[in-house]
Structures are given as structure tokens and as C-alpha cells.
């Protein structure tokens, strides 16, 4: 599992903050990320086609922001378009 969070130096920052080695921070981040990912089916629900269209229309009406399916804490996540 390959991961990247915020900046390339995130492990150094985490290790320094927690007072552990970079390798310990790396293992901890990997383990925690895998646990979070294992809970995805319980907490992440993708909209059905009709819901997605409705959500996209609402975002466009409110802010002229095109092709929005869902939002997570107001964070923009770029994806490769499937079309």
C-alpha cells in the first residue's frame, strides 16, 4: 500500500512531533491507514445514479461548481475522469 499525505515530509513531522523514528512513524501511519480503509464499507456510501445527478445539480445551482458527486469535509479531491 503506497500512501501520500499532505506533503512529502509528513513522516518527518509526525516522527518529530511524537518523538519516534521516521520508520516507526511510517509503520504507524501505514497501520492506521489500513484500519481506516478496512472500515470504508461501513462509513463510505457512494450515491446511486439519481442521487448523484441531484447532488451535482444542487452544487451547480449553489456555486456553479460542475460535476460534484459528493464532498468530504469541504475538501476537493481531483480524480481521473472515467469518460
C-alpha positions in Angstrom: 0.0 0.0 0.0 1.5 3.3 -1.1 0.4 6.5 0.6 1.0 10.2 0.4 -0.4 12.7 2.9 -0.3 16.5 2.6 3.5 16.9 2.0 6.4 14.6 1.3 7.8 15.5 4.7 4.8 14.3 6.7 6.7 11.4 8.2 9.5 13.6 9.5 6.9 15.9 11.0 5.0 13.1 12.6 8.1 11.4 13.9 9.5 14.6 15.4 6.2 15.5 17.0 5.7 12.1 18.6 9.4 11.6 19.5 9.9 8.4 17.4 12.0 7.4 14.4 10.8 8.0 10.9 10.5 4.2 10.3 8.2 3.9 13.4 6.1 6.8 12.2 5.9 5.2 8.8 4.7 1.8 10.2 2.2 3.6 12.4 0.8 5.7 9.6 0.5 2.6 7.4 -1.2 0.5 10.1 -3.7 3.3 11.0 -4.4 3.9 7.3 -5.1 0.2 6.7 -7.5 0.1 9.6 -9.3 3.2 8.4 -9.5 1.8 4.9 -10.9 -1.5 6.3 -13.9 0.4 7.7 -14.7 2.1 4.4 -17.8 -0.1 3.6 -19.3 0.8 7.0 -18.7 4.6 6.7 -18.4 5.5 3.0 -21.6 5.3 0.9 -21.5 6.2 -2.8 -24.7 7.8 -4.1 -27.0 5.9 -6.5 -27.1 7.4 -10.1 -30.2 9.5 -9.4 -28.8 10.9 -6.1 -25.5 11.7 -7.9 -27.3 13.7 -10.6 -29.4 15.6 -7.9 -26.3 16.4 -5.9 -24.4 17.6 -8.9 -27.3 19.8 -9.9 -27.5 21.3 -6.4 -23.8 22.1 -6.3 -24.0 23.7 -9.7 -27.1 25.8 -8.7 -25.4 27.0 -5.5 -21.9 27.8 -6.7 -21.7 27.0 -10.4 -19.3 24.2 -9.4 -19.7 21.4 -12.1 -19.8 17.6 -11.8 -19.7 17.3 -8.0 -20.9 13.9 -6.7 -20.2 14.2 -3.0 -18.0 16.2 -0.7 -15.9 15.2 2.3 -15.4 18.0 4.8 -15.3 20.6 2.1 -12.1 19.0 0.6 -11.6 19.0 -3.2 -10.2 15.7 -4.5 -9.1 15.5 -8.1 -9.9 12.3 -9.8 -9.2 10.9 -13.3 -12.5 11.2 -15.2 -13.8 7.7 -16.2 -15.1 9.1 -19.5 
